[in-house]
Amino acid sequence: MAGFFSDFDFTVNNIEREFRKAEKKKDFINLTGSNPIIEGLIFPPGILKKAAEPYWKSRRYDPDPKGLASARQVISDYYMRRTPSIGIDPDNIFITASTSESYGLLFALLADPGDNLLAPKVSYPLFEHLAAIHHLDLIMYYMDEKNGWRIKEKSLLSASAGRTRGVILVSPHNPTGMVVKEAIPALRDLGLPVICDEVFSEFPCGVTNIPPLGVLHPELPVFHLNGISKMFGLPDLKLGWIALSGTDLKDYVKRLELLNDTYLGANYLVQSMLPAIFDEGMSFVEQMRIKFRSGIDIALEMLSKNSNIKVRRPDGGYYLFPEIKTWKNEEELVLHLLNNHGVLVHPGYFYDCEQGTHIMISCLTEKEKLIEGIKRIVAGI
């Protein structure tokens, strides 16, 4: 079969095969969850009902290629409240159906088939799939685990090639939790547009605040990505955005307007609800922060008691990415924990991590399940 993903291997891997067996058992614990709803973090339904009510009273569809003006204004206001704040004009904000769609639009905006983008290694699998859809290459730059997973600037510079059109950067990074806290000279030297994924920006942990990248690099075109899936725990409502800051934006804005107008993927109802979600939903965001930090504190204390586990507090987000010193094969480790201890974690190679032996643990997990799952990991290593 020719076409998209024609060479992709859809064979079920060993971990997935054993997971399907294990999840049927009563005492099975999944420590890889990324869905807050499944873990009992339910955004207040009363706020959603109240937010939707005005739409039903005056229902209409008058699409704007950038998104509903009131929604773009509340997003602009949100960036002014960030620490440090950044002024982003509502006319430089584009509302999308999701962060994944935002990536797709920007890949089409910045690059032609055969061009390349620089992406982090460790990396989220989404990038590889989206690059394949758009027939782009990803050239990986490296992160330094010994230095808090900071970006290796020499690697970033050396990765750039003749057809490099932009840089993908994730802060807080998934799954290492690294936050870009200061300007990166190598980014300035490259002078390329930057796609900065900030979906965990409301969840600082090891730092007091998470600066928008555009504050650190006002000299570059920066495309800030975020949405309500992670920020408000609303993955079912699916709304994201692209917020542009920096220099020489006029041409990007014009072409991005055409691209977004081609799809008009963002739900009009959810766009109309966004001001109320921001106005009344931030207390729920604070509840999520408290839960995540508590889970991370508990997990760190328990894991650190095992000398075979090296773990650090993430700067942001709600994942832990510990190194396991006594195992060489990540798949064998994950299968051992799954089959012998009834707990699922992700191996580091799921995130293209080739240094050491790592597992990913989600502290989004409900507290009692998290505690029991960590006990099993500590006992199994």
C-alpha positions as CSV (number, residue, x, y, z in Angstrom):
1,M,0.0,0.0,0.0
2,A,1.4,3.4,-1.0
3,G,0.8,6.7,0.7
4,F,0.9,8.2,4.2
5,F,2.6,5.9,6.8
6,S,2.8,3.1,4.3
7,D,6.0,1.9,5.9
8,F,4.8,2.4,9.4
9,D,4.9,-0.7,11.7
10,F,1.5,-1.2,13.3
11,T,2.5,-4.4,15.0
12,V,1.5,-4.5,18.7
13,N,4.7,-4.2,20.8
14,N,5.4,-6.5,23.8
15,I,4.6,-3.8,26.3
16,E,1.2,-3.1,24.8
17,R,0.4,-6.8,24.5
18,E,1.2,-7.4,28.2
19,F,-0.6,-4.3,29.2
20,R,-3.8,-5.5,27.6
21,K,-3.6,-8.6,29.7
22,A,-2.7,-6.9,32.9
23,E,-5.3,-4.1,32.8
24,K,-8.0,-6.8,33.2
25,K,-6.8,-7.7,36.7
26,K,-8.4,-6.0,39.7
27,D,-5.1,-4.8,41.4
28,F,-3.6,-3.4,38.2
29,I,-2.2,0.2,38.4
30,N,-1.5,2.4,35.5
31,L,1.0,5.1,36.2
32,T,1.2,6.5,32.7
33,G,-2.1,8.4,32.6
34,S,-2.4,11.8,31.0
35,N,-6.2,12.2,31.2
36,P,-7.3,14.2,34.2
37,I,-10.9,13.2,33.9
38,I,-10.0,9.5,34.3
39,E,-8.0,10.4,37.5
40,G,-11.0,12.2,39.0
41,L,-10.1,15.8,38.2
42,I,-13.4,17.0,36.9
43,F,-13.7,20.7,35.9
44,P,-16.7,22.1,37.6
45,P,-19.7,21.3,35.4
46,G,-21.6,24.3,36.8
47,I,-19.1,26.7,35.2
48,L,-19.3,24.9,31.9
49,K,-23.1,25.0,31.9
50,K,-23.1,28.7,32.8
51,A,-20.4,29.5,30.1
52,A,-22.5,27.8,27.4
53,E,-25.8,29.3,28.2
54,P,-25.4,32.7,26.4
55,Y,-24.4,30.8,23.2
56,W,-27.8,28.9,23.1
57,K,-29.7,32.1,23.7
58,S,-28.2,33.8,20.6
59,R,-26.9,31.0,18.6
60,R,-25.1,31.9,15.4
61,Y,-22.1,31.0,13.3
62,D,-20.0,33.9,12.1
63,P,-16.5,32.4,11.8
64,D,-13.3,34.5,12.0
65,P,-10.2,32.9,10.5
66,K,-8.3,34.0,13.6
67,G,-11.0,32.8,16.0
68,L,-13.7,34.5,18.0
69,A,-12.6,38.0,19.1
70,S,-13.7,37.6,22.7
71,A,-11.8,34.4,23.0
72,R,-8.6,35.9,21.5
73,Q,-8.9,38.9,23.9
74,V,-9.1,36.7,27.0
75,I,-6.0,34.8,25.7
76,S,-4.2,38.1,25.3
77,D,-5.2,39.1,28.8
78,Y,-3.9,35.7,30.1
79,Y,-0.4,36.4,28.7
80,M,-0.4,39.8,30.4
81,R,-0.9,38.0,33.7
82,R,1.9,35.5,33.1
83,T,5.1,35.9,35.2
84,P,6.8,37.7,33.6
85,S,4.1,39.2,31.5
86,I,4.1,39.5,27.7
87,G,1.9,41.7,25.5
88,I,0.5,39.7,22.6
89,D,-2.0,41.5,20.4
90,P,-5.3,39.6,19.9
91,D,-4.8,40.0,16.2
92,N,-1.6,37.9,16.6
93,I,-3.6,35.0,18.2
94,F,-5.1,32.1,16.3
95,I,-7.6,29.7,17.9
96,T,-7.3,26.1,16.8
97,A,-9.1,22.8,17.6
98,S,-6.0,21.5,19.6
99,T,-2.3,21.9,20.1
100,S,-1.8,19.1,17.6
101,E,-3.7,21.1,15.0
102,S,-1.6,24.1,15.9
103,Y,1.6,22.1,15.2
104,G,0.2,21.0,11.9
105,L,-0.7,24.5,10.8
106,L,2.8,25.8,11.8
107,F,4.6,22.9,10.0
108,A,2.7,24.0,6.9
109,L,3.4,27.6,7.5
110,L,7.1,27.4,8.0
111,A,8.3,24.5,5.8
112,D,7.9,22.8,2.4
113,P,8.2,19.1,1.8
114,G,11.9,18.1,2.2
115,D,12.6,21.0,4.6
116,N,13.5,20.2,8.2
117,L,12.7,21.4,11.7
118,L,14.9,21.0,14.8
119,A,13.3,19.0,17.6
120,P,14.4,18.0,21.1
121,K,15.8,14.6,21.9
122,V,14.2,13.5,24.3
123,S,11.0,14.0,22.3
124,Y,7.3,13.4,22.2
125,P,6.2,10.9,19.5
126,L,3.7,13.4,18.1
127,F,6.4,15.4,16.3
128,E,7.5,12.4,14.2
129,H,4.0,11.7,13.1
130,L,3.2,15.3,12.2
131,A,6.4,15.7,10.3
132,A,5.6,12.5,8.3
133,I,2.2,13.9,7.4
134,H,3.8,17.1,6.1
135,H,6.8,15.3,4.5
136,L,9.3,17.1,6.6
137,D,12.4,15.9,8.3
138,L,13.2,16.3,12.0
139,I,16.8,16.9,13.0
140,M,17.3,16.2,16.6
141,Y,19.2,18.4,19.1
142,Y,20.2,17.0,22.5
143,M,19.4,17.7,26.1
144,D,21.9,17.3,29.0
145,E,20.5,15.1,31.8
146,K,23.4,16.0,34.1
147,N,22.5,19.6,33.9
148,G,18.7,19.4,34.5
149,W,18.0,18.3,30.9
150,R,19.0,21.7,29.6
151,I,19.4,22.1,25.9
152,K,22.9,21.4,24.6
153,E,23.5,24.6,22.7
154,K,26.4,23.2,20.6
155,S,24.1,20.4,19.6
156,L,21.4,22.9,18.6
157,L,23.8,24.9,16.4
158,S,25.3,21.8,14.8
159,A,21.9,20.4,14.0
160,S,20.9,23.3,11.7
161,A,21.2,22.5,8.0
162,G,20.6,24.2,4.7
163,R,16.9,23.5,4.7
164,T,16.2,24.1,8.4
165,R,13.1,26.3,8.8
166,G,12.4,26.5,12.5
167,V,13.0,25.1,16.0
168,I,10.6,23.1,18.2
169,L,11.0,23.8,21.9
170,V,8.9,22.4,24.8
171,S,8.8,24.3,28.1
172,P,8.0,22.7,30.5
173,H,9.4,19.7,28.6
174,N,7.5,16.4,28.3
175,P,8.5,14.1,30.0
176,T,11.7,15.6,31.7
177,G,10.0,18.6,33.2
178,M,12.8,21.0,32.1
179,V,11.9,24.6,31.9
180,V,13.7,27.2,29.8
181,K,14.4,29.9,32.4
182,E,16.7,32.2,30.5
183,A,17.6,33.2,27.0
184,I,19.4,30.6,24.9
185,P,22.3,32.3,22.9
186,A,22.3,29.5,20.3
187,L,18.6,30.3,19.5
188,R,19.6,33.9,19.0
189,D,22.5,32.9,16.8
190,L,20.3,30.7,14.6
191,G,17.7,33.4,14.1
192,L,15.0,30.9,13.2
193,P,11.3,31.0,14.1
194,V,10.6,29.0,17.3
195,I,7.5,26.9,18.0
196,C,7.3,26.8,21.8
197,D,4.9,24.3,23.3
198,E,3.8,25.6,26.7
199,V,0.9,23.3,27.5
200,F,2.2,22.7,31.1
201,S,2.9,26.4,31.8
202,E,0.4,26.6,34.6
203,F,2.1,23.8,36.5
204,P,5.5,25.0,37.9
205,C,7.1,22.6,40.4
206,G,10.8,23.1,40.9
207,V,10.6,26.7,39.8
208,T,8.5,29.6,41.0
209,N,7.3,30.6,37.5
210,I,7.6,29.6,33.9
211,P,8.4,32.5,31.6
212,P,6.9,32.7,28.1
213,L,9.7,32.1,25.6
214,G,8.8,35.4,23.8
215,V,9.9,37.3,26.9
216,L,13.3,35.7,26.8
217,H,13.7,36.1,23.0
218,P,11.9,39.2,21.8
219,E,14.2,39.3,18.8
220,L,12.7,36.1,17.3
221,P,9.4,35.2,15.9
222,V,7.9,32.9,18.6
223,F,4.8,30.8,18.2
224,H,3.5,30.1,21.7
225,L,1.2,27.0,21.8
226,N,-1.3,26.2,24.6
227,G,-4.8,25.1,25.1
228,I,-7.5,24.1,27.6
229,S,-6.8,20.4,27.5
230,K,-3.9,20.5,30.0
231,M,-4.5,24.0,31.5
232,F,-8.0,23.4,32.6
233,G,-8.2,19.6,32.5
234,L,-10.6,19.8,29.6
235,P,-9.3,17.4,26.9
236,D,-12.8,16.6,25.8
237,L,-13.6,20.2,24.8
238,K,-10.5,20.4,22.5
239,L,-9.5,24.0,22.0
240,G,-6.0,25.3,21.5
241,W,-4.2,28.5,20.3
242,I,-1.2,29.9,18.7
243,A,0.0,33.3,20.1
244,L,2.7,35.1,18.1
245,S,5.3,37.4,19.6
246,G,8.6,38.9,18.4
247,T,9.7,40.5,15.2
248,D,8.7,40.4,11.5
249,L,5.3,38.9,12.2
250,K,3.2,40.5,9.4
251,D,3.8,37.9,6.7
252,Y,3.4,35.0,9.2
253,V,0.1,36.4,10.4
254,K,-1.3,36.8,6.8
255,R,-0.4,33.3,5.8
256,L,-1.5,31.7,9.1
257,E,-4.9,33.4,8.7
258,L,-5.3,31.7,5.3
259,L,-4.2,28.3,6.7
260,N,-6.6,28.5,9.7
261,D,-9.4,29.7,7.5
262,T,-8.9,26.6,5.4
263,Y,-9.9,24.3,8.3
264,L,-11.8,26.4,10.8
265,G,-11.4,23.5,13.1
266,A,-12.1,25.2,16.5
267,N,-15.6,24.6,17.9
268,Y,-17.6,27.8,17.9
269,L,-19.4,26.9,21.1
270,V,-16.2,26.2,23.0
271,Q,-14.7,29.5,21.7
272,S,-17.7,31.4,23.1
273,M,-17.2,29.7,26.5
274,L,-13.6,30.5,26.8
275,P,-13.9,33.9,28.6
276,A,-16.0,32.3,31.3
277,I,-13.7,29.3,31.6
278,F,-10.8,31.7,32.2
279,D,-12.8,34.0,34.5
280,E,-14.1,31.3,36.8
281,G,-11.9,28.3,36.2
282,M,-8.5,29.4,37.6
283,S,-9.4,28.2,41.1
284,F,-9.7,24.7,39.6
285,V,-6.3,25.1,38.0
286,E,-4.9,25.9,41.5
287,Q,-6.5,22.7,42.8
288,M,-4.8,20.7,40.1
289,R,-1.4,22.4,41.0
290,I,-1.8,21.4,44.6
291,K,-2.7,17.8,43.6
292,F,0.2,17.5,41.2
293,R,2.8,18.9,43.6
294,S,1.6,16.7,46.4
295,G,1.8,13.7,44.2
296,I,5.3,14.7,43.0
297,D,6.4,15.2,46.6
298,I,5.1,11.8,47.7
299,A,6.7,10.0,44.7
300,L,10.1,11.8,45.1
301,E,10.2,10.8,48.8
302,M,9.4,7.2,48.2
303,L,11.6,6.8,45.1
304,S,14.6,8.4,46.7
305,K,14.7,5.7,49.4
306,N,15.9,3.2,46.8
307,S,19.6,3.9,46.0
308,N,19.1,2.2,42.6
309,I,16.7,5.0,41.5
310,K,18.0,8.5,40.5
311,V,15.2,11.0,40.4
312,R,15.0,14.8,40.3
313,R,12.2,17.2,40.9
314,P,10.8,18.5,37.6
315,D,10.9,22.2,37.0
316,G,7.3,22.0,35.7
317,G,4.6,19.6,34.6
318,Y,3.4,16.5,36.4
319,Y,5.7,13.7,35.1
320,L,8.7,12.1,36.7
321,F,11.5,10.7,34.5
322,P,13.8,8.7,36.9
323,E,16.9,6.9,35.8
324,I,17.1,3.2,37.0
325,K,20.8,2.4,37.6
326,T,20.6,-1.4,37.9
327,W,18.8,-2.2,34.7
328,K,20.2,-2.0,31.2
329,N,17.1,-3.0,29.2
330,E,14.1,-0.7,29.5
331,E,11.7,-3.1,27.9
332,E,12.7,-5.9,30.3
333,L,12.3,-3.5,33.2
334,V,8.8,-2.3,32.2
335,L,7.7,-5.9,31.5
336,H,9.1,-7.0,34.9
337,L,7.1,-4.3,36.7
338,L,4.0,-5.0,34.7
339,N,4.0,-8.8,34.9
340,N,5.4,-9.3,38.4
341,H,4.2,-6.2,40.2
342,G,1.1,-5.2,38.3
343,V,2.1,-1.6,37.6
344,L,2.6,0.1,34.2
345,V,5.2,2.8,33.5
346,H,6.5,4.0,30.1
347,P,10.1,3.2,29.0
348,G,12.4,6.0,28.1
349,Y,12.7,4.9,24.6
350,F,9.0,5.8,24.0
351,Y,10.3,9.3,24.2
352,D,13.4,8.6,22.0
353,C,15.7,8.7,25.1
354,E,18.8,6.7,24.4
355,Q,20.9,7.7,27.4
356,G,20.7,5.4,30.4
357,T,17.6,3.5,31.5
358,H,14.6,5.6,32.3
359,I,10.9,5.2,33.1
360,M,8.1,7.8,32.9
361,I,5.7,8.1,35.9
362,S,2.6,10.3,35.8
363,C,1.8,12.1,39.1
364,L,-1.5,13.0,37.6
365,T,-2.5,9.6,39.0
366,E,-5.1,9.5,41.8
367,K,-3.2,9.7,45.2
368,E,-3.9,6.2,46.6
369,K,-3.1,4.5,43.3
370,L,0.1,6.6,42.9
371,I,1.3,5.6,46.4
372,E,0.6,1.9,45.8
373,G,2.2,2.1,42.4
374,I,5.4,3.7,43.6
375,K,5.6,1.1,46.4
376,R,5.5,-1.6,43.8
377,I,8.2,0.1,41.7
378,V,10.5,0.6,44.7
379,A,10.0,-3.1,45.6
380,G,10.6,-4.3,42.1
381,I,13.8,-2.5,41.4
